[in-house]
């Protein structure tokens, strides 16, 4: 680490925009589901036509309350909406209905583990708002492709789609408690995990989670022993905002680049401009977009068409499910899982659900191996998520059943059946029958063991002389004779019994 890097501390705060999974938009009855045609899931309200009036979606409020309870936030007796004024082409009213000084969730915390250390990040606020529409910058093609998407500086024209306009968002604003970009990635993974468990978020939806990150460098001498930084130091530090980051990995990359860029500027004696920047996923860098807006630039004022919202009287009536940390602890106590395995199973609620369903019928350790290691490992190798097999979980259960009953060997189940299931869409019974993978009977194993011993006297002699590889060689001979359908553990045991009795 350079001397310059050592004198500066990275300070990061996040604004995480979560698309809430509701059937209709936040202030009208238009569907939030994807539409084949642009500008079809729209109405006078989400198009901002004169005379239209917003009506608040109760499901969005319930989702916000669930999030507030999950992050241990204060939910005030009364909250209200405001108009945030700015002029973008995808914002049809020229203002966004959002919450300003009375958000629905205030002063929460979220804990997560980073590199073996438990971290707690303060949540300043979490508020409801509406999503703008979407913009596509188009450049005319010169070949077989007539038009193509491009960056704004290279576009011939821009298309606006208001299908997304009015989709309910929850903006979660953290305290500037992050000190490293890798912490941001771990935090986002934990936040997304909680949102999935709450059932308020669909990670497969386009634009379901977007991140704006503020980063500045402060003198390390201003940081207290507990990591705290005085407010006046934070105010004086020039920060940049990196907008519209769409992935956990992207957030880490963008902020790592931005921290390095700012350090280089300071090392050269230059000043960090307080500005908004865009992260280029392709090149892995950030580029200047505009000067940083301040709160006064948005000219907030109260939304007169929506009355104050009172939710405190029914907060306790809104149930929230068992959250990941509690479930992780229960899995350890109930199924005897180690922390690493339990952590893998918590990565997605669907993964934990699959495990718990199977662990009730089969050996929990065996199920953990197949769900957390074999299944997820093969999916990750193919760059797939559990969504690729969510409609085939009965086949996954069948495969685990075959292994648990020793109807096939674990090796064949892993290297043949599971891979055929994922690559060719075949069901396990079909693969087992077609490839002849059913385990051989005990008498067939005994015959193969006897033949391997009789046909390989040198290996038998080596075994009795203590040669380590002799037994493995004989196991291989038996497996070859049985077409790989014998259980290696059983073969090993039978060979030892027979050889040690001679």
Buried (B, 14 or more C-beta within 10 A) or exposed (E): EEEEBEBBBBBBBBBBBBBBBBEBBBBBEBBBEEBEEBBEBBBEBBBBEEEBEBEBBEBBBBBBBBBBBBBEBEBBEEBBBBBBBEEEEBBBBEBBBBBBEBBBBBEBBBEBEBEEEEBEBBBBBBBBBBBBBBBBBBBEEEEEEEEBEBEEEEBEEEBBBBBBBBBBBBBBBBBBBBBBBBBBBBBBEBBBBBBBBBEBBBBEBEBBBBBBBBBBBBEEEBBEEEEEBEEEBBEEBBBBBBBBBBBBEBBBBBBBBBBEBBBEBBBEEEEBEBBBBBBEBEEEBBEEBEEBEEEEEBEBEBBEEBEEBEBEEEBEEBEBEEBBBEBBEBBBEEBEBEEEBBBBBBBBBBBBBBBBBBBEEBBBBBBBBBBBEBBBEBBEEEEEBBEEBEEBBEBBBBBBBBBBEEBBBBBBBBEBBBBBBBEEEBBBBBBBEEBEBBBBEEEBBBBBBEEBBEEBEEBBEBBEEEBEEBBBBBBBBBBEBBEBBBBBEBBBEBBEEBBEEE
